[in-house]
Amino acid sequence: MDGTRRSDIRPGIRVHIVLKADQRSGRLTEGIVKDILTSSPTHHHGIKVRLEDGQVGRVKEILKDEN
C-alpha cells in the first residue's frame, strides 16, 4: 500500500519513508509513525510523517505487520 492517503496512516504503524536528503536517490528509511504532519486527505508525493526516532519524511510504503 502506498502512502498517499492520510486515512491509511495512523500512529504506531510501520512504514518506509523517503527523507528530504534522500529524495534524489530514493533511499527508503523504515520506522514507526509517531505523528502525521500532512493535514490534507491526500498528497501525491506521500503523506509527511514524523517517526518515533524523530526523522521526518514522506510515506512511500505501508508495511504489513508480521503478526
C-alpha positions as CSV (number, residue, x, y, z in Angstrom):
1,M,0.0,0.0,0.0
2,D,1.4,3.4,-0.9
3,G,1.3,6.4,1.5
4,T,-0.7,8.9,-0.5
5,R,-3.9,8.7,1.6
6,R,-3.9,10.1,5.1
7,S,-6.7,7.8,6.1
8,D,-4.4,4.8,5.6
9,I,-1.8,6.1,8.1
10,R,-2.0,6.2,11.9
11,P,0.5,6.4,14.7
12,G,2.1,3.1,15.6
13,I,2.2,1.6,12.1
14,R,5.5,0.6,10.4
15,V,6.3,2.4,7.2
16,H,9.0,3.2,4.7
17,I,9.6,6.9,4.2
18,V,11.9,8.9,2.0
19,L,13.8,11.6,3.8
20,K,14.3,15.1,2.3
21,A,18.0,14.4,1.9
22,D,17.3,11.1,0.1
23,Q,14.7,12.3,-2.4
24,R,17.2,12.2,-5.3
25,S,18.4,8.7,-4.6
26,G,15.0,7.4,-3.4
27,R,16.6,5.7,-0.4
28,L,14.0,4.5,2.0
29,T,14.1,4.6,5.8
30,E,12.0,2.2,7.9
31,G,10.3,3.3,11.1
32,I,7.2,3.6,13.2
33,V,4.9,6.6,12.8
34,K,4.7,9.0,15.7
35,D,2.9,12.0,14.2
36,I,1.1,12.7,10.9
37,L,2.3,16.1,9.7
38,T,0.2,16.5,6.4
39,S,-3.2,17.9,7.1
40,S,-4.8,17.3,3.7
41,P,-6.5,14.0,3.0
42,T,-4.2,13.0,0.1
43,H,-0.7,14.1,-1.2
44,H,0.7,12.8,-4.5
45,H,4.3,12.5,-3.1
46,G,3.2,10.8,0.1
47,I,1.9,11.9,3.5
48,K,4.5,13.6,5.6
49,V,5.1,11.9,9.0
50,R,7.5,12.0,11.9
51,L,8.9,8.7,13.0
52,E,9.3,7.7,16.7
53,D,13.1,8.4,16.3
54,G,12.4,12.0,15.2
55,Q,13.1,11.6,11.4
56,V,10.7,13.3,9.1
57,G,9.8,12.2,5.6
58,R,7.0,11.2,3.2
59,V,5.5,7.8,3.3
60,K,6.3,5.6,0.3
61,E,5.0,2.3,1.6
62,I,2.9,1.0,4.5
63,L,4.4,-2.3,5.7
64,K,2.2,-5.2,6.8
65,D,2.6,-6.5,10.4
66,E,4.2,-9.9,10.7
67,N,1.7,-11.0,13.4
